[in-house]
Amino acid sequence: MERLSSLDGVFLAVEDRSNQMNIGTVAIFDGPGPSFDEVRGFLAGRIALVPRCRQRVREPAGVLGRPVWIDDVRFDIGEHVHALSLSDQDRGDLDSLVADLLTTPLDRNRPLWEVWVVDGLAEDRWSIVAKVHHCMVDGIAGSDLLSAILDQRPDAYTAVPDPWVPLPEPSALAFAWFSVRTALGSLVAHLRNAADVFGHPVRSWDRARSVLIAAKRLWYRQHHDPTSLIGPIGTQRRWTHIDVPFGDVRAIRAAMGGTVNDVVVAAVSSGFRDLLVERGESVEGRTITAMVPVSLRVPTERGQTGNRVANVHALLPMGHTDPRSMLQAVHEHLENLKSSHEIEATGLLLRIGDYVPRVLADRVARTVLHRQRNVETVITNVPGPRSPLYLGSHRMIEGYPMAPIGGRVRISVAIWSYCDHLYIGITGDRDTAPDIERLGQGINRGFAGLLEAARSG
């Protein structure tokens, strides 16, 4: 048995019919594709590389313990790998399929992942749509998982030796004792932390004051007219995708300064500006608040499952029409965020389950998700492999990320770099964000405007 971290538990706690916490990848391969049995056999031969893929969540009987990972004694890969054929070779059908999969709940009595092998794409291409519950991986862990399953050279496949025999499901008594033992261990750790706090009062006060100031700035903003980006959401989604040559991003950065992330956020900001203008909303002097996950994963934790993230809230400027001024404003703001202690503030909130009983932590997480009036979108940017990945002889030529929306956030933008491209997946609420394709077009225009400014000097 292994306890879920308090942050992993948050993604289970906040999930309901309107808030499915699934993430994933839409991987496009060159064709003609292999048979479904070949793909399933390939995945079966690699599943041992990710033990979590054969474990399920077991909930505690009471309110004090956390959920734990246990071996699924009835694991059957056939329940997780499925086949589907697109009838008219239309990428629009693939987008609709992805939108449906994002809102289809995973069975919590089984390991929390699912793969769809999709054929019928144009140019003899085929796809793997992989969906994983957010409690199992964050963006970087999901990217690492994909890199572990696939190969870095064509026809390099070898099945991993797999002597796996699932451990018997723990009895109620064993599970209860494990919960008590781990709770006592957490209590001892809390007492040690408290002793350190009281033993260094000046240092502790300075840190607490900085975090409280950041928390106020993070969760409280003076009243401003809300945009159409925030509000109640339904149970259905839309999903669309675009891609951008990474060489363009490098050229913009080289000519205009800043970081790759600055360039990406500036282009996405331009896209949201265009979207609001097309919706007839004022953008002069306006900012929108984007929650931007920040990885806390150290190098020794690469390849591990679970979530190691905090968040910052970036204020994206909507009033800039000039690409240079947009990039400069974004760069200066993101630089200021690095010293703002927002990461510590959100880290404390996201890990509140480390300090209070689980039932209270779950209630806080759900309340924040459903009642916050600050965050208007989510932008996540995950670095991926620079070299191509293969399934047998088939090269993965494109890879688009899937990210959820939740609470009152109606649109999320996920970016994943792979080989020499940025692949961008945009998720929107079906009823209140019917125009996410226009957002994609606006983001493309944002990159194009930055590139033109970079080339003009």
Secondary structure, DSSP 8 states (H G I E B T S, - for coil): -EE--HHHHHHHHT-BTTB--EEEEEEEE-SS---HHHHHHHHHHHGGG-GGGGEEEE--SSSSS--EEEE-TT--GGGTEEEEE-SS--HHHHHHHHHHHHTS---TTS-SEEEEEEE--GGG-EEEEEEEETTTB-HHHHHHHHHHHSBSSTT----------------HHHHHHHHHHHHHHHHHHHHHHHHHHHHSHHHHHHHHHHHHHHHHHHH--------TTBS---S-EEEEEEEEEHHHHHHHHHHH-S-HHHHHHHHHHHHHHHHHHHTT---TT-EEEEEEEEE---GGGTT--B--EEEEEEEEE-S--SHHHHHHHHHHHHHHHHTTTHHHHHHHHHTGGGTS-HHHHHHHHHHHHHH--S--EEEEEE---SS--EETTEEEEEEEEE----TTB-EEEEEEEETTEEEEEEEEETTT-TTHHHHHHHHHHHHHHHHHHHHH-
